[in-house]
Amino acid sequence: MDQKIFTILTQDVGEHLYGRELRRVAARYDRKHYTKNMKKLALTFVEEEKPIWEEIFDSHHNAYYYYNTKTKESLWVSPKDVNATYIVKTPANKVTKDFMELFKATVKIQSIFRRKLSLKNVAVMLKEKAMLDAEGGD
């Protein structure tokens, strides 16, 4: 596959920008939506540690299996990192929850747009490549 096409196809559609994008959107929101006493929007989250692996009993096999809550993977043998945890951030108040819902919707719309734009770019490049190949060029 052509390197240029590969680069376009493998571009992440916004998830890698999540933290930076969140700060940018929050700053824009702050500029537009000041409260009456001019306090900025304060996004607050509750951090909670959750186990990566859950031990679940299967009555059909009469045995325990391990379910990875992040990757949705299941194992019959105990994983090496069975006690590992990860941090989940949940909105601490209604303002944060509402903002995050709008933010996630914005990221989704931007992702769909970027994907459509990337596919359009790939189609143009494939047409150009086909025309070059037809002309005998490289």
C-alpha positions as CSV (number, residue, x, y, z in Angstrom):
1,M,0.0,0.0,0.0
2,D,1.2,3.5,-0.8
3,Q,2.7,5.2,2.2
4,K,0.6,8.4,1.7
5,I,-2.6,6.3,1.6
6,F,-1.5,4.3,4.6
7,T,-0.9,7.5,6.6
8,I,-4.4,8.8,5.8
9,L,-6.1,5.5,6.6
10,T,-4.3,5.1,9.9
11,Q,-4.9,8.6,11.1
12,D,-6.8,8.5,14.4
13,V,-10.2,10.2,14.0
14,G,-9.8,12.3,17.1
15,E,-9.2,10.1,20.1
16,H,-5.5,11.0,20.3
17,L,-6.5,14.6,20.6
18,Y,-9.0,13.9,23.4
19,G,-7.1,15.7,26.2
20,R,-5.8,18.6,24.1
21,E,-9.2,19.0,22.5
22,L,-11.0,18.9,25.9
23,R,-8.8,21.8,27.1
24,R,-9.4,23.8,23.9
25,V,-13.2,23.3,24.0
26,A,-13.3,24.1,27.7
27,A,-11.4,27.3,27.1
28,R,-13.8,28.3,24.3
29,Y,-16.8,27.4,26.5
30,D,-15.3,29.5,29.3
31,R,-15.1,32.5,27.0
32,K,-18.7,32.2,25.8
33,H,-20.5,31.1,28.9
34,Y,-19.4,33.1,31.9
35,T,-21.7,33.0,34.8
36,K,-23.1,36.2,36.3
37,N,-20.3,36.5,38.9
38,M,-17.7,35.8,36.1
39,K,-16.5,32.5,37.5
40,K,-15.1,30.1,34.9
41,L,-16.6,26.7,34.2
42,A,-15.1,24.3,36.7
43,L,-15.0,20.8,35.4
44,T,-14.7,18.4,38.4
45,F,-14.3,14.6,38.2
46,V,-14.4,11.8,40.8
47,E,-11.5,9.4,40.3
48,E,-12.3,5.8,41.1
49,E,-10.0,2.8,40.9
50,K,-11.6,-0.2,39.2
51,P,-10.1,-3.7,38.8
52,I,-9.1,-4.6,35.3
53,W,-9.9,-8.3,35.8
54,E,-13.2,-9.6,37.2
55,E,-13.4,-13.2,38.5
56,I,-16.7,-14.7,37.3
57,F,-18.2,-18.1,38.1
58,D,-19.5,-20.1,35.1
59,S,-22.1,-22.6,36.4
60,H,-22.1,-24.5,33.0
61,H,-18.4,-25.3,33.3
62,N,-18.4,-25.2,37.1
63,A,-15.3,-23.0,37.1
64,Y,-14.2,-19.4,37.4
65,Y,-13.0,-17.4,34.4
66,Y,-11.4,-13.9,34.3
67,Y,-13.0,-11.1,32.3
68,N,-11.0,-8.0,31.3
69,T,-13.2,-4.9,31.8
70,K,-11.1,-2.7,29.5
71,T,-10.4,-5.0,26.5
72,K,-13.5,-7.3,26.9
73,E,-11.1,-10.3,26.9
74,S,-12.0,-13.6,28.8
75,L,-9.5,-16.1,30.1
76,W,-9.9,-19.4,31.9
77,V,-6.5,-19.2,33.6
78,S,-5.6,-16.6,36.1
79,P,-3.8,-13.7,34.4
80,K,-0.4,-12.4,35.7
81,D,-1.8,-9.0,36.6
82,V,-5.1,-10.2,38.2
83,N,-5.0,-7.5,40.9
84,A,-4.2,-4.6,38.5
85,T,-6.5,-1.6,38.5
86,Y,-7.1,1.5,36.4
87,I,-8.6,4.9,37.2
88,V,-12.0,5.9,35.9
89,K,-13.0,9.5,35.9
90,T,-16.7,10.3,36.2
91,P,-18.3,13.7,36.3
92,A,-18.7,15.0,39.8
93,N,-21.6,17.3,39.1
94,K,-24.4,18.1,36.6
95,V,-22.4,21.0,34.9
96,T,-19.5,18.7,34.2
97,K,-21.7,15.8,33.1
98,D,-23.6,18.1,30.7
99,F,-20.4,19.6,29.3
100,M,-18.8,16.2,28.8
101,E,-21.9,15.0,26.9
102,L,-21.7,18.0,24.6
103,F,-17.9,17.5,24.3
104,K,-18.2,13.8,23.4
105,A,-20.9,14.6,20.8
106,T,-18.6,17.3,19.3
107,V,-15.6,14.9,19.1
108,K,-17.9,12.3,17.5
109,I,-19.0,14.7,14.8
110,Q,-15.5,15.9,14.2
111,S,-14.3,12.2,13.9
112,I,-17.0,11.4,11.3
113,F,-16.1,14.5,9.4
114,R,-12.3,13.7,9.5
115,R,-13.0,10.1,8.4
116,K,-15.2,11.3,5.5
117,L,-12.5,13.8,4.5
118,S,-9.8,11.1,4.7
119,L,-11.8,8.7,2.6
120,K,-12.3,11.4,0.0
121,N,-8.5,12.1,-0.1
122,V,-7.8,8.4,-0.5
123,A,-10.3,8.2,-3.4
124,V,-8.6,11.2,-5.2
125,M,-5.1,9.7,-4.7
126,L,-6.3,6.3,-6.0
127,K,-7.7,8.0,-9.1
128,E,-4.5,9.9,-9.6
129,K,-2.5,6.7,-9.2
130,A,-4.7,4.8,-11.7
131,M,-4.3,7.6,-14.2
132,L,-0.5,7.5,-13.8
133,D,-0.5,3.8,-14.1
134,A,-2.6,4.0,-17.3
135,E,-0.2,6.5,-18.7
136,G,2.7,4.2,-18.0
137,G,4.3,6.5,-15.3
138,D,5.1,5.5,-11.7
